[in-house]
Amino acid sequence: MKKHLIALGLLLGLGTQAGAAIDIQFDFSYDSTGFFTGHAERRSALDAAAAVFETRFADSLDAIASSGENNFNFSFFNPSSSIGMGVTLGGQSLDAGVIRIFVGAADLGSRLGMGGPGGFDCWGAGSFCVDAVSRGQGNTSGTGATDFGPWGGAISFSSTANWHFGLDTTGLNGSTNDFYSVAVHELAHVLGFGTADSFGKHVGGGRFVGPSTGSVALDSEGHHWAAGTRSAIEGSGSFAANMVPALLRGTRAAFTDLDYAAMNDIGWQVTAVPEAQTWAMFVAGLGVLTLARRRRKA
């Protein structure tokens, strides 16, 4: 992906996750290139990106419990394969609230990241499959979908990009790509932005039209906001939206009010404001805000 974004210091989402309704758990089983092995700073950046959603989503996702004749199978692309080889895992279970995301890295060409929700196969007795597929979120599939309840999915990061892995913007410059910003972006795709049926329900005529977002132009593929889309953060300022299709090197991307509004429209229960200490950390980060003036291809 390629984004032109505004550099921020410490971003929203690095505060406490106490009482979070969803728990995003990363699985490194398919990190065959060792991109995350022995690199605590890379895993910390992933956790910080996950907190952007964990601190704002209040949904209660049902558990998935495979046993006996009840079987729920995960299917997803191998995040360490440049050709996207498929993986299927049988008889999978998840605790309530848990979202599992398989991560790795591969040569993605000019792309910095690639992510999306996983598929599934299911068979069992009674309402097992209905509950497992929707995770208690109601209608999550088809043209009438109003919500989304994924088990998780996969994200692949570029193994060849020149990354900045810091939790703040110290050292982030015009020759580096901000890993945190890309991780937030790809997580949003796993959580349904541009990928869920309940997202597609709001798309028509090249625009996303939702009760929370209003009418917003999309890119040509319909999976991102149109380039140049901007939004406030907690009602203030004007920032490049995170979910645009391009990233400017040397900058950091916040998840803006518009980005959260779209997640609300596809069914996530987005809380109005983050926890007090989390927002205080974000405001502190604005002290080192700089405007990105040079565009480069990611």
URJO-V160204 format. One record per run of one state. SS is the DSSP state (H for helix, E for strand, L for the rest). FROM is the first residue (numbers start at 1). TO is the last residue. If there is no record, write none. Layout:
BEGIN
ss	from	to
SS	FROM	TO
SS	FROM	TO
END
This chain:
BEGIN
ss	from	to
L	1	6
E	7	7
L	8	22
E	23	27
L	28	39
H	40	54
L	55	56
E	57	57
L	58	63
E	64	64
L	65	66
E	67	67
L	68	69
E	70	77
L	78	85
E	86	89
L	90	93
E	94	94
L	95	97
E	98	106
L	107	112
E	113	117
L	118	118
E	119	123
L	124	127
H	128	134
L	135	151
E	152	158
L	159	162
E	163	164
L	165	176
E	177	178
H	179	190
L	191	196
H	197	200
L	201	202
E	203	204
L	205	206
E	207	210
L	211	213
E	214	218
L	219	224
E	225	225
L	226	229
E	230	233
L	234	235
E	236	240
L	241	243
E	244	244
L	245	256
H	257	265
L	266	269
E	270	270
L	271	275
H	276	288
L	289	289
E	290	290
L	291	298
END
